[in-house]
Amino acid sequence: MKHYIDFHEDVSFEDLDKMLDIAVDLKAKTKAGIPHPILAGKTLAMIFTKSSTRTRVSFEVGMYQLGGMALFLSNNDIQIGRGETIYDTAHVLSGMVDGIMIRTFKHSDVEDLAKYGSIPVINGLTDDQHPTQALADLLTIKEHKGGLKGLKFAYLGDGNNMANSLLQACAKAGMDVAIASPADYTCPDKYVNQAKKDAEVTGSKILMTTDPFEAADGADVIYTDTWTSMGQEAEKAKRVEIFKDYQVNSKIMGVAHKDAIFMHCLPAYRGYEVTEDVIDGPQSVVFDEAENRLHAHKAILVNCMG
């Protein structure tokens, strides 16, 4: 049984190569209309206490294309939203389905589902991490750049769940990683140290800075995310002021490599973390990235439940 909760802990170097290969293969089969019912008869419970577009659609469609079935369970639909414990939920679902994907707030809830259940658990997003998106991002970079190792990846903005998982994933893939965030909003030391540990193996370099131009200098990939994540809406005005110098615009793209690509996990807020001319311009691959959620998530499902 394999869980997919934490990129550093749950994805070995071999697993990463394997899942990217599976994703490439399944994407080609999907485009060619070749059936691939690898998970025929399998069921996936999808628990959502945070709203979603890409995560829900990609996992639901992915299970269908793999020959299985997905059940959408919001916290308004199941007893977990009315006080039932994670312990009880894990035991009940373990007796009825073959896997659980959960998108929620507390990272510990995902860990507890895996601890108390007896089926694979996939982390669809928590306040701490977003590892399923990170795999789709690596797939997108590999498609557009022909490989991963040795590229420079720059992330500008809030050191949030997305930044944490990208730091883990890119270091494990052998990419140089530069994260630029305000001093009080950078990635926790835990994730920086994990990335540095993997970087010792892959030979990549890790740069944590407050200077967005230092991070973007010579980068092959420029990445950003919303400045105000779900649950932080009351802080929006404060955050806009704090992060205004981290906007990805033509000046930032100008110091990156001339054929750098721009990425964003979406939803994006034009005029805030990225300007319209960048996200809708020729260097943007955000919709390829969004589509690759489907193919990467199918690879995760096959790796965990196949």
N, C-alpha and C positions, 0 to 999 in steps of 0.2 A: 504493500500500500504506500503510495506517495502522496504527500500533501504539497500544496503550492501556496505557502503563506508568506514566507520571507525569502527574498531572492538570494541573499547571502547564505542562509541556512539550508534552504530546500533545493537549490539549483546548483548542482556540481558543474564543473567545467564541461564534463562529458554530457550532462543533461542539457546544458545550453546548446551545444552543437547539435545534439539529437533533436531537440524541439524545433530549432530553426530549420533543420532539414525536413522534419515532418511538416512544418508550416508551409515551406516552399512546395513540397510534393502535393499537399492537400489543396493549396491554392491553384496549382496547375490542373489538378483533377476537377476542381470546381469550375474553372474557366472552360475546361473542355467538356463539361457535362458528364464526367465519368463518375458513377455512383461509388461511394466509399463508406458503406454502413459498418464501420469498425466497432461502433458501440450499439449495435442492434440489440434491442430489448433492455438497454440500460436506462435508468432514470436519474435526473439531476434535480435536486431541490435548490431553488434560487431564492435566498432570503435577502430582501431589500428593506433596510431601515433608512437608507439614503436614496434619493431619486436618481434616475439613470436613463440615458438614451442608449449610448454605445454599448455599455456593459450588458444591459438586458437584451438588446436585440442580437448582439453577437453571440452570447451564450445560448440563447433560445434557438436562433437559426442554426448555430453550430451543432447543437445536439440533434436537431431535426436532420441536418445533412449527414450526420454521422450515424443515423439510423435509430437514435434514441429519442427520449422525450424529456422536456424540461417543464418544471412546475414553478410558476411565479408565486412567491409568497411574500407579501408585504407585512410590515408589523401591524397593520390594521386587520390582516386576514388570519393571522395565527396567534396562538396563545402567548408567544414570546413577547408580544406587545402588550399583554395584559398581566405580566408578572411571572409567567412560567420561567423557570430557571434554564440557563444554558445546559446544565447537566441533564435535565429531563428532556429538553428538546433534542440534544445530541443522541440520547438513547432511543427516543421514539423514532427519529428520522433514520437512524442506523438500521432499524428493523424493516424499513419500508422502501428506501431508495438506495442508489448505488454511489451517490456522491452529493456533496453540498457545496454550492458557491454562495458566499455571503458578502454583501456590500453594506458596511455599517460604520459606526463611529469608533468605538473602542477596539483597539487592536487585540486586547486581551480576550474579547468575546470570540474572535476567530480562533485564537490559540486554545481556548477552553472547549470549543466545539471539537477540535481535533483531539484534545486530551481525553474527553469523555466519550466520544463516539468511536465507531469501529469502521468508518468509511472515509475515503479521501475528502479533504476540505480544501477549497480553493478560495483565496483571498481576492475578492473582487474590488476591494478598496477599503481602507480604514483611515483614520486620522493620521496614522503614522506612515503607511505605505500604500503603493499602488503597483504591485508587481506584474499584474496581467497587462497593464498598459505598457510597462517597460519592455516586455518581450515583443509586443507589436512594434514598438519604436526601434528596437534592434533589427527586426525583420525589414522595416522600412529603410533604415540606413543601409543595410546590406544590399538591398535591391538597387538603391540609387548610387551607392558608392562602390559596389562590387566586393565589399568586404568590410571588416570592422577593425581589426587589429592595426594600431598605429595611427588611426584617425584622431583628431582633436574634437571633443564634444564640449560645448559651452552652454551652460544653463544660467539664465539671468532672472532674478526675481526672488520670490519667497522660497525659503528653504523648507518646503512643505513635504507632504507625503510623496508627491511626484518626484521632487528633487532627491529625496532619500532613496527611492527605488532606482532612479536613474544612476545615481552615484554608485550603488551596488552593482547594477547590471552592466554599466559601461566599463567599470574597472574589471569585472569578471570577463568581459569580452576583449580585454586588452586595448581599450581605447584610453587616450589621455583625457582626463576630465577636469574641467574648470567650472567652478560654481561661484557666481558673484551674487552676493546678497548683502543687505545692510547688516551691520555687526550683530544686532539683536534678533535677527531673523534668519540666521544661517542654519545649516543642517546640524543636528545634534552630533556630539563627538562620537557617539556609538556608531553611527553610520559612516562617518569619516574614517574612523579606525578600521572598520570592516573593509571599506574600499581600499585602504592602504595595505591591508593584509593581502587581499587578492592581487593588488597591483604589484606586490613583491614577486608574485608567481608569474603574472602575465607581462611584466615589464612596463606597465603604463605609469603615467605620472598623475598625481592628484594635486590640484591647486584650489585652495579656498581663499577667496579674496572679497573685498568690498568694492572693487573697481570693475565695472562692467566692461570697460574697454580692454582691460588687461585680460579678462576671461575670453573675450571675443576675438582677440588678436590671433589671426591665422587659423581660426577654427574652421572645421569642415562641416560642422553642424551647429546651428544656433537654435536654442530651445527656450521656451518660456511657458508659463502657466498663469492662470488668473491670480491676481493679487489678493482676492477675497474669496476664500474657499467656503464651502457649505458650513454653516454654523458661525461664520464670522461676519455676517451681514451688518451687524451693528458697528463694526470697526471700519466700514468701507471708506468713509471720508478720511480717517486717520491714515489708513493704508495707502490710499491714493497719493497722499502727500509724502509718505515715507518711501514709496517705491517709484516715484515719478522719474528718477534718474536711471532706472533700470528698464525703461521701455525699449523694446526692440524696434528700431526705426532704420532709416537709410544710413545714418551715421554709424550705427552699430554694425550693420551688414557690410558697410564699407571697409571695416578693419578686419573682417573675416576673410577667409579664402575666397577668391573670386568666384568659385563655383560652389560655395557653401549652400546648404539647404536650410530652410527654416521649418521648424516643427513646433507643434502645439497640440496638447492632448484634447483640447476642446472640452466644454464650450469656451469660446474666445470672446473677449470684449474689446472690439476695435476702438482705438483711441486711448486705451489704457495701457495694458501690458504690451500691445503690439499695434503698429499703425496699419491702416487699411492697405497702403501701397505694398507693404511687406507680406502680410498674410494672404492677400489676393494677387500677389505678384508672381513672377516666373520662378523664383527660388523656393516658393512655398510648396510643401508636399503634405499639407495637413489632411487632405481628403484621402490620399493614398494611405496615410497613417491611420486614419479612421477606419478605412476598409480593412486594413490589416489586423484590426482587432478581431475580426471574424476568424481569420486564418490562424493567427497566433493562439487564440483561445481554443480553437479546435485541437491544436497541437498540445496544449496544456491538458485538455480533456482526455486525449488519447494517452498521454504520458501518465496521467493519474488513474484513469479508469479503464484503460485498454487491457 
